[in-house]
Amino acid sequence: MRRLLARYSLSRPKPLPIRAHYRDRGYVTARVETGCDDWAKEYTGIKYKSQEYSVGNRSLGYELSLPFCLLEYYPNVGNAFGSFKGPYSLTARCLYGRYVHDWAFGYLSQLRTELREHRTKQLAHQKDAQPYMISATFFEGHEGTGEVLRTADDSLAAFLASMRDSGELDDTVLVIGADHGLHMGLNFAFLQSGRIEHQNPFLVMSVPEWLHEFSEKYQTKHGSEKVSPFAANEQRLVTPFETHHTFRVLADWPEFEADSWKRSLFAAQKTGRTCEEAGIGANFCMCKIPATQ
């Protein structure tokens, strides 16, 4: 008997890495990586040609990463992610007399200033001002004591204050988030509260007032619920998929795909949503207590 083999094809082309999505729409793109990891190449380079997406060309206009591979901070022998040196160290992370995060914040501040000055000149000459998309990765929260994170408090506060005082937050979306919660220490190892903490990463977003008002009106007109999408999503199950579509909407602004908007954080996500509906595996669902082994 002859076996019939079925073939299928994707209904849509493979989506672009998010930075390339912005670059193709005229954005200046930049990345700061303080852990000596080439995340762009590691995660998107295996699926896309690196010369097209991972390193420049269609992905990044500016990048700061190599200084954080210097031996004073990042050991080249033994365990680079040990407890006493490197990006996971439980001691303060320093590079030539400064905190590692201060080098990153300094670069971000200088880059933002230069890009905004360029935007101001473009507007003065009645040209379209080129927007920018900048991302930065910090590892101060990636250790078991929780003490290293405190070393970044003052620098982060000063950075946010500079964005506020310069008026940048009037036309910029700021997202601060984590890929996971704390997964080190006794609380994580032995308690259910530690497991929930691990599977419920931090996320906060600041949006300009005009975008906040538009989102609320759009939800009222087109949403299934007449609620504030931001207030609603604070207490609902959301995932990196919604974060991804949020970035997609912003890249396409002022035009956007209705489907991406519905799946973004600008729209109220379903109340009572389950992990299964959200595509979250049982091992990562913070709403379930694992069976005793």
Secondary structure, 3 states (H helix, E strand, C coil): CCCCCCCCCCCCCCCCCHHHHHHCCCCEEEEEECCCCCHHHHHHCCCCCCCCCCCCCCCCCEEECHHHHCCCCCCCCCCCCCCCCCCCCCCCCEECCEEHHHHHHHHHHHHHHHHHHHHHHHHHCCCCCCCEEEEEECCCCCCCCCCHHHHHHHHHHHHHHHHHHCCHHHCCCEEEECCCCCCCCHHHHHCHHHHHHHCCCCEEEECCHHHHHHHHHHHHHHCCCCCCHHHHHCCCCCCHHHHHHHHHHHHHCCCCCHHHHHCCCCCCCCCCCCHHHHCCCHHHCCCCCCCCC
